[in-house]
Amino acid sequence: MNCSTGCDGGCDRGTGRCTNCIMGQYGRYGDRCDMSCNTECDGGCDRNDGRCTSCIGGKTGNGCNNSCNTDCTVCDQDDANSCTECKDGRWGSSCSKLCNTYCKPVVGATVGECDQMTGNCINGCLPGKIGSNCTSDCAAGSYGDYCTSKCGNCADKTPCDIITGGCGLVGCVDGFQGPTCKDVQEPDDNTTIIAAAVSAVIAVIIISIVIFLVLKCRRRRKSTESDQVLVNDIPLKAKTDAPRPSEQTPKGRWNVL
């Protein structure tokens, strides 16, 4: 009796049982190694009963012909709901929990990845969020990845956007510009000319007021001095020539002295 073509190392002379089975593409099992292991086995199968040593991703069962639950990528061979790896965006023993939507996704994925046991974000947070599971907003005055960028100068003391650092519709306070209100605003030529003209007008007005007040003060001083001169210029005789009552005659005439 010839040994089976699936034997590796010969076979028993009396029964034809192979000493070992050749692995082949998927492996073989049975006394004569004439049966192939399931194509979804990973690493071959048991020589005697064909039980897979392990399963490829997403499969479970003795022959790896059952699927893990839909949220697993790898599960225990004996339990479809005992996951060892979850699809992106999920965590937990059966991958039934969702990662925080602010977890940063891995390259090529559209959803964030988190630790299967804790739910903590593996690749950090999307801009504007911080914390192990990305549930906290950036503090006021900061924004972006890991909240390390600084912002401010929004009008009305409005906090900047925690993702972009912008001030939105409120805009920037006077003197600042740009998407994050960090750039000092330079006055344009027209503004400079207008400011200079206004300053010149104000200066002329102030000087005119000062001159007016000085001239008025001088005129008042001269007027006072003129009045004093007129009083001092009255003749002394004119001041004392008025007759005294005792010098009148009984008939009302003045005595000539």
WOBEL-V637760 format. One record per backbone hydrogen bond with DSSP energy under -0.5 kcal/mol. CO is the residue of the C=O (numbers start at 0). NH is the residue of the N-H. E is the energy in kcal/mol with one decimal. If there is no record, write none. Layout:
co | nh | e
CO | NH | E
CO | NH | E
//
This chain:
co | nh | e
3 | 6 | -1.6
5 | 21 | -2.6
7 | 19 | -0.5
9 | 18 | -2.6
9 | 19 | -0.5
11 | 15 | -1.8
16 | 11 | -3.0
19 | 7 | -3.5
21 | 27 | -0.6
22 | 26 | -1.5
26 | 36 | -2.7
28 | 34 | -1.8
29 | 32 | -0.9
30 | 17 | -3.2
31 | 5 | -0.5
34 | 28 | -2.8
37 | 40 | -2.0
39 | 55 | -2.1
40 | 42 | -0.6
43 | 52 | -2.2
45 | 49 | -1.7
46 | 29 | -3.2
50 | 45 | -3.1
53 | 41 | -3.6
55 | 58 | -1.8
57 | 67 | -2.6
59 | 65 | -2.2
60 | 63 | -0.9
61 | 51 | -3.2
65 | 59 | -3.1
68 | 71 | -2.1
70 | 86 | -2.3
72 | 57 | -0.8
73 | 83 | -2.5
73 | 84 | -1.8
75 | 78 | -0.9
76 | 60 | -2.5
78 | 75 | -0.6
78 | 81 | -1.3
79 | 68 | -2.2
80 | 82 | -1.1
81 | 75 | -2.8
84 | 72 | -2.5
84 | 73 | -1.5
86 | 89 | -1.6
88 | 98 | -2.5
90 | 96 | -2.3
91 | 94 | -0.9
92 | 82 | -2.5
96 | 90 | -2.5
99 | 102 | -2.0
101 | 125 | -2.7
103 | 112 | -1.1
105 | 108 | -2.2
110 | 105 | -0.6
112 | 121 | -2.0
112 | 122 | -0.7
114 | 118 | -2.1
115 | 91 | -2.3
119 | 114 | -3.2
123 | 103 | -2.8
125 | 128 | -1.7
127 | 137 | -1.6
129 | 135 | -1.9
130 | 133 | -0.9
131 | 120 | -2.2
135 | 129 | -2.6
138 | 141 | -1.7
140 | 150 | -2.2
142 | 148 | -1.8
143 | 127 | -2.1
143 | 146 | -2.0
144 | 147 | -1.7
148 | 142 | -2.2
152 | 172 | -2.3
153 | 156 | -1.1
154 | 157 | -1.7
160 | 164 | -2.0
161 | 143 | -2.2
165 | 160 | -2.9
166 | 169 | -1.0
167 | 170 | -0.8
170 | 154 | -2.6
172 | 175 | -1.8
174 | 184 | -3.0
176 | 182 | -1.9
177 | 180 | -1.2
179 | 151 | -0.6
182 | 176 | -2.6
183 | 185 | -0.5
187 | 191 | -2.0
188 | 192 | -2.5
189 | 193 | -2.6
190 | 194 | -2.5
191 | 195 | -2.3
192 | 196 | -2.5
193 | 197 | -2.6
194 | 198 | -2.2
195 | 199 | -2.2
196 | 200 | -2.4
197 | 201 | -2.4
198 | 202 | -2.2
199 | 203 | -2.4
200 | 204 | -2.3
201 | 205 | -2.4
202 | 206 | -2.5
203 | 207 | -2.6
204 | 208 | -2.3
205 | 209 | -2.2
206 | 210 | -2.6
207 | 211 | -2.6
208 | 212 | -2.4
209 | 213 | -2.2
210 | 214 | -2.6
211 | 215 | -2.3
212 | 216 | -2.0
213 | 217 | -2.2
214 | 218 | -2.5
215 | 219 | -2.1
216 | 220 | -2.0
217 | 221 | -2.4
218 | 222 | -2.2
219 | 223 | -1.8
220 | 224 | -2.0
221 | 225 | -2.3
222 | 226 | -1.9
223 | 227 | -1.6
224 | 228 | -1.7
225 | 229 | -1.9
226 | 230 | -1.6
227 | 231 | -1.7
228 | 232 | -1.4
230 | 233 | -1.0
234 | 238 | -1.3
235 | 239 | -1.0
236 | 239 | -0.8
236 | 240 | -1.9
243 | 246 | -1.7
244 | 247 | -1.3
246 | 254 | -1.6
248 | 251 | -2.3
252 | 248 | -4.3
254 | 256 | -0.7
//
